[in-house]
Amino acid sequence: MDAYLRLDPDGLQANLTHARLRLKRGDLAEAENVLLKAKLKYDPSAELHYLLGTVYYHQDRNSLAVRELQQSLERRYRPEVESLLKKIQQENLAEDQFKQSNSLHFVIRYEGRERSHALGQGILAALERSFLELSNELNYSPRDTIAVVLYPDEVFQDVTKVPGWVGALNDGKIRFPIKGLTVVDDRVRTILKHELTHSFIRHKAGGNCPLWLNEGLAQYLSGDSARSFLPLAKRAIVQKQFPALSRLEDSFIHLDAHKAAWAYQQSLLATEFLMKAYGLGDIQRLLENNAKTGAFEAGLRATLRSEYADLQRQFEDYVRAQ
């Protein structure tokens, strides 16, 4: 990333490019630092205000985010700026009366009832335990505080706009519908660790991890198994209807419940294959190389000495052999 600054260290665009890359890989504090220095040195552009507003949003500093996004729109209209501004305003409205608690690595917001406070403390404790586990499993720890929001079910749907089959969401913040919960049981701990794994992967891979691997790791490290999916996977391979992993790189949100379930199970099965064929150490290095190279296929070649098509063949051979 520093190469961009070396090309034109005194240029605004070099600094904006540097900030975008930092933001993509989840280095929010560094992105903010670069943008604030640029803001002092240059006449702030619409893009600078937008990037700084985005950083503040992911840092859960919504009032500052709104200010920067409004200034961006004043300089130049862009639909993505207006869309983020409306999203923040809707969240602010939904969370207006929420209370907040903090732990070492998290800030959590929830409805201001005594029961919600107790649940929030239980969720913080579960997340801190999962944070320690994931730090050991992935040999990495995100530096920035992670925001968590607990919603009543109807508010979760209003804010996130996700399909009904989605049980929780990590879009930079962990959003969790409490569904009348009063205690943190094993099911809730599994969901929380799943969502937290996405935060770790986003940071460790620099935002360059295909969704199938991201979701597969989140399931695998949360203790899920794809064993029951094996017969379906074998049949699909025989019938030549087994989707290529390269087709599972984009969001599953737009899929219906049946197709989404397949995509998640295939992602988990592919991750189980990687674990058995290469091991967790190589997967850690794959994520690191994705961050260094900026692309999964380049990271794949650097780490596993394999092309995407080769990986697909190895994966299908593994499925057939089970």
MARVO-644932 format. One record per residue (C-alpha): x, y, z; residue in one letter. Coordinates in steps of 0.02 Angstrom, whole numbers, padded with zeros to 5 digits, always signed. Layout:
BEGIN
XYZA
...
This chain:
BEGIN
+00000+00000+00000M
+00142+00120+00038D
+00193+00107-00146A
+00045+00219-00190Y
+00113+00355-00077L
+00290+00333-00145R
+00225+00366-00321L
+00159+00537-00274D
+00181+00564-00087P
+00119+00743-00095D
-00035+00704-00198G
-00212+00699-00133L
-00259+00552-00244Q
-00114+00447-00178A
-00175+00477-00001N
-00355+00436-00048L
-00298+00274-00131T
-00199+00230+00024H
-00351+00264+00134A
-00465+00159+00022R
-00347+00010+00035L
-00334+00029+00223R
-00523+00041+00236L
-00546-00115+00128K
-00434-00217+00241R
-00519-00150+00397G
-00375-00042+00461D
-00494+00094+00517L
-00377+00189+00632A
-00243+00200+00497E
-00370+00250+00365A
-00434+00387+00479E
-00257+00446+00513N
-00216+00458+00327V
-00378+00550+00289L
-00365+00674+00432L
-00187+00719+00380K
-00246+00742+00200A
-00392+00848+00260K
-00271+00969+00345L
-00153+00975+00197K
-00273+00986+00050Y
-00439+01064+00006D
-00555+00921+00057P
-00638+00838-00093S
-00806+00750-00102A
-00712+00584-00103E
-00611+00626+00051L
-00768+00671+00149H
-00853+00511+00088Y
-00708+00400+00139L
-00693+00484+00308L
-00880+00467+00335G
-00869+00282+00292T
-00726+00259+00416V
-00825+00346+00553Y
-00977+00238+00514Y
-00878+00077+00533H
-00804+00147+00694Q
-00982+00171+00757D
-00961+00360+00764R
-01120+00400+00671N
-01136+00585+00709S
-00964+00618+00635L
-01005+00504+00488A
-01164+00602+00449V
-01069+00766+00452R
-00937+00704+00330E
-01062+00624+00212L
-01168+00782+00206Q
-01013+00882+00162Q
-00973+00756+00026S
-01146+00778-00049L
-01129+00967-00043E
-00977+00953-00155R
-01040+00820-00274R
-01193+00710-00280Y
-01161+00523-00282R
-01298+00394-00252P
-01185+00284-00143E
-01153+00432-00027V
-01338+00471-00013E
-01376+00285+00014S
-01252+00271+00158L
-01315+00432+00235L
-01495+00368+00232K
-01439+00201+00305K
-01354+00288+00450I
-01503+00401+00481Q
-01618+00249+00484Q
-01504+00160+00606E
-01496+00315+00716N
-01686+00322+00720L
-01701+00136+00761A
-01566+00144+00895E
-01608+00314+00969D
-01652+00247+01142Q
-01524+00108+01146F
-01399+00094+01287K
-01217+00050+01268Q
-01090-00061+01355S
-00907-00091+01319N
-00781-00229+01343S
-00599-00246+01293L
-00633-00277+01107H
-00817-00234+01083F
-00948-00098+01102V
-01126-00163+01111I
-01293-00070+01097R
-01463-00134+01149Y
-01635-00081+01208E
-01627-00002+01379G
-01715-00136+01480R
-01638-00228+01626E
-01663-00395+01539R
-01577-00327+01383S
-01431-00264+01488H
-01405-00437+01564A
-01415-00517+01392L
-01294-00389+01323G
-01168-00429+01460Q
-01185-00614+01422G
-01157-00582+01237I
-01004-00476+01273L
-00931-00616+01379A
-00965-00744+01240A
-00887-00631+01109L
-00731-00601+01213E
-00710-00789+01233R
-00732-00814+01045S
-00610-00672+01013F
-00476-00763+01111L
-00513-00928+01023E
-00507-00848+00850L
-00347-00755+00891S
-00266-00924+00922N
-00349-01014+00776E
-00312-00880+00646L
-00151-00813+00722N
-00219-00637+00711Y
-00315-00507+00812S
-00410-00357+00741P
-00348-00196+00819R
-00507-00092+00805D
-00655-00105+00923T
-00796-00208+00847I
-00973-00139+00857A
-01118-00255+00902V
-01302-00207+00895V
-01444-00309+00970L
-01612-00281+00887Y
-01791-00334+00916P
-01836-00445+00768D
-01941-00319+00672E
-01809-00182+00693V
-01674-00302+00629F
-01773-00329+00469Q
-01810-00143+00449D
-01628-00092+00469V
-01539-00232+00373T
-01667-00268+00234K
-01606-00448+00230V
-01712-00602+00186P
-01804-00691+00325G
-01684-00839+00323W
-01538-00729+00382V
-01508-00760+00568G
-01378-00623+00597A
-01271-00506+00494L
-01094-00438+00492N
-01079-00288+00376D
-00934-00214+00473G
-01044-00215+00629K
-01116-00374+00703I
-01306-00357+00699R
-01403-00486+00798F
-01593-00507+00819P
-01624-00558+00999I
-01787-00655+00963K
-01845-00648+01143G
-01682-00719+01210L
-01646-00707+01395T
-01487-00810+01407V
-01337-00846+01296V
-01348-01030+01253D
-01237-01138+01141D
-01338-01093+00986R
-01313-00908+01016V
-01127-00932+01052R
-01109-01024+00886T
-01195-00884+00790I
-01092-00750+00877L
-00928-00841+00841K
-00982-00865+00660H
-01013-00679+00639E
-00855-00630+00731L
-00753-00743+00618T
-00804-00632+00472H
-00726-00482+00560S
-00563-00577+00585F
-00558-00636+00404I
-00600-00464+00336R
-00451-00391+00427H
-00327-00534+00404K
-00362-00555+00217A
-00368-00368+00183G
-00544-00382+00116G
-00485-00508-00016N
-00569-00671+00032C
-00698-00754-00081P
-00865-00776+00006L
-00862-00966-00001W
-00701-00971+00100L
-00760-00833+00216N
-00924-00921+00253E
-00842-01092+00256G
-00716-01038+00387L
-00850-00952+00490A
-00948-01115+00496Q
-00798-01228+00521Y
-00722-01128+00663L
-00894-01120+00745S
-00901-01309+00751G
-01018-01348+00605D
-00999-01501+00492S
-01048-01533+00311A
-01051-01723+00328R
-01239-01734+00299S
-01216-01635+00137F
-01095-01760+00060L
-01224-01871-00028P
-01302-01720-00114L
-01131-01655-00164A
-01079-01823-00237K
-01239-01835-00337R
-01217-01658-00404A
-01040-01699-00462I
-01098-01856-00552V
-01238-01757-00635Q
-01116-01616-00677K
-01222-01493-00579Q
-01095-01453-00444F
-01064-01265-00444P
-00884-01206-00464A
-00816-01119-00311L
-00780-00968-00421S
-00970-00948-00435R
-00984-00933-00246L
-00880-00776-00225E
-01020-00648-00211D
-01152-00617-00078S
-01276-00755-00039F
-01405-00628+00022I
-01495-00620-00146H
-01523-00810-00148L
-01682-00894-00092D
-01674-01002+00065A
-01644-01166-00030H
-01503-01100-00140K
-01426-01008+00007A
-01424-01168+00111A
-01334-01258-00032W
-01207-01118-00050A
-01169-01120+00137Y
-01151-01309+00142Q
-01039-01315-00011Q
-00933-01177+00064S
-00914-01276+00225L
-00873-01435+00131L
-00739-01344+00030A
-00663-01277+00190T
-00662-01451+00267E
-00569-01510+00111F
-00440-01370+00129L
-00415-01411+00313M
-00383-01595+00277K
-00279-01568+00120A
-00173-01421+00178Y
-00207-01381+00362G
-00247-01225+00460L
-00071-01155+00445G
-00081-01148+00256D
-00253-01069+00265I
-00184-00936+00382Q
-00046-00901+00256R
-00173-00899+00113L
-00271-00761+00200L
-00110-00666+00232E
-00056-00681+00051N
-00228-00625-00007N
-00198-00465+00091A
-00023-00444+00018K
-00068-00479-00163T
-00242-00401-00162G
-00319-00551-00251A
-00372-00727-00201F
-00302-00814-00356E
-00132-00733-00330A
-00136-00783-00148G
-00185-00960-00199L
-00035-00975-00315R
+00084-00901-00186A
+00024-01012-00043T
-00039-01177-00113L
+00051-01172-00281R
-00118-01204-00361S
-00232-01124-00489E
-00417-01101-00457Y
-00463-01239-00582A
-00339-01358-00498D
-00416-01321-00329L
-00588-01360-00398Q
-00530-01528-00466R
-00446-01573-00301Q
-00604-01525-00208F
-00716-01634-00317E
-00594-01780-00303D
-00601-01761-00114Y
-00792-01765-00116V
-00796-01921-00225R
-00675-02010-00107A
-00780-01983+00050Q
